[in-house]
């Protein structure tokens, strides 16, 4: 059927290759695969394409699931931004009732922070959107790992060590000031 529809010659050898390569797929899934190939492809399908077209949602890899979930999270944060704004201010009704923005789930929040938060998303240049989207999806995929590693990373890079260095940087270097005052006091 596919060979005829795509005007593709089908030799005995080629047919044997396809039969052997697709033998493990259930007949009903194969029929679906052939129908999808007719509707979705513009050329005669390779074995791998037919196998992909026959795949069920249960066959999807964990990686594919995360990609689809990350895409849904991307859509959600963009909708969230449109509704609640960059500062996530509450909405007020005419009766004076306020509605607070719902909290983001930790995984989405992590990915959003990795791309610079709502402010960065709001000010995103349209030409950079594919890159920010990619970074968001990668961060979304890494969020569970980051959560698992958090205690070890905090222990290794701890907040005390980090805050000590930040505090040290925030203190002005007084050695230059002392030297200058000493020189001024020596002058007559």
SULTA-V557334 format. One record per residue. SS is DSSP state (A for helix, B for strand, O for the rest). PSI is psi in whole degrees, 0 to 359 (* if undefined). OMEGA is omega in degrees with one decimal (999 if undefined). Layout:
SS,PSI,OMEGA
SS,PSI,OMEGA
//
This chain:
O,311,-179.2
A,319,179.8
A,317,179.4
A,314,-177.8
A,324,-177.9
O,8,-179.4
O,49,-176.9
O,129,177.4
O,140,-178.2
O,107,-180.0
O,166,176.5
A,319,-179.3
A,316,-179.7
A,318,179.3
A,320,178.7
A,319,178.3
A,313,-179.4
A,318,-179.8
A,314,-179.5
A,319,-176.2
A,338,-177.4
A,4,-173.9
O,332,-177.2
O,356,-178.9
O,136,179.2
O,148,-176.5
A,318,-179.6
A,324,177.4
A,324,177.4
A,317,177.6
A,317,177.4
A,317,179.8
A,315,-179.8
A,319,179.2
A,317,178.9
A,320,178.7
A,317,178.2
A,322,-175.6
A,329,-170.3
A,337,-175.4
O,157,178.6
O,5,179.2
O,166,179.4
O,128,-173.9
O,147,171.4
O,168,-179.6
A,313,-177.8
A,322,178.9
A,318,177.6
A,321,178.1
A,318,178.0
A,319,179.9
A,335,179.5
A,348,-175.9
O,144,176.2
O,165,176.7
A,330,178.7
A,337,-179.4
A,349,-176.7
O,142,179.4
O,162,177.4
A,323,179.2
A,317,178.2
A,321,177.9
A,316,-179.6
A,321,178.7
A,316,179.9
A,319,178.6
A,319,178.5
A,321,177.6
A,319,177.4
A,321,177.7
A,322,176.9
A,313,178.3
A,318,-179.0
A,313,-178.0
A,328,176.3
A,319,175.4
A,318,178.5
A,315,178.9
A,316,178.7
A,322,-177.3
A,316,-171.4
A,347,179.7
O,174,-177.4
O,318,-176.1
O,359,177.9
O,51,179.5
O,151,179.2
O,156,175.3
B,139,-179.8
B,137,176.7
O,173,179.7
O,337,178.7
O,359,178.3
O,0,177.6
O,139,178.8
B,146,175.6
B,120,-179.5
O,148,175.9
O,143,178.9
O,150,178.2
O,150,175.1
O,149,175.1
O,154,-174.5
A,322,-177.4
A,315,178.5
A,319,179.0
A,318,178.5
A,311,-178.9
A,320,179.6
A,317,177.9
A,325,-179.3
A,334,178.3
O,4,176.5
O,8,175.9
A,188,-178.0
A,327,179.7
A,313,179.4
A,321,178.8
A,320,-179.6
A,323,-176.4
O,13,-176.6
O,131,174.0
O,136,-176.1
A,330,179.6
A,339,179.6
A,355,-175.7
A,315,179.6
A,327,-178.8
A,320,178.4
A,320,175.7
A,314,178.6
A,314,-179.7
A,320,177.8
A,313,-178.5
A,321,177.2
A,317,178.8
A,322,178.2
A,318,178.9
A,328,-177.5
A,348,-174.8
A,314,178.9
A,322,177.7
A,317,178.8
A,322,179.2
A,318,178.3
A,324,-177.1
A,349,-173.9
A,310,-179.5
A,318,-179.7
A,319,-179.6
A,322,178.3
A,321,177.7
A,318,-176.9
A,315,-176.7
A,7,-176.2
O,152,-178.8
A,328,179.4
A,315,179.9
A,318,-179.5
A,317,-178.3
A,326,177.4
A,313,-180.0
A,322,178.1
A,316,179.0
A,320,179.1
A,322,178.6
A,329,-177.7
A,334,179.8
O,136,179.4
O,148,177.1
O,110,-174.2
O,353,-177.0
A,319,179.2
A,319,178.9
A,317,178.9
A,316,179.3
A,317,-179.6
A,317,178.6
A,321,179.8
A,318,178.5
A,319,178.7
A,325,-179.5
A,335,179.9
A,333,-176.6
O,141,-179.4
O,*,999
//
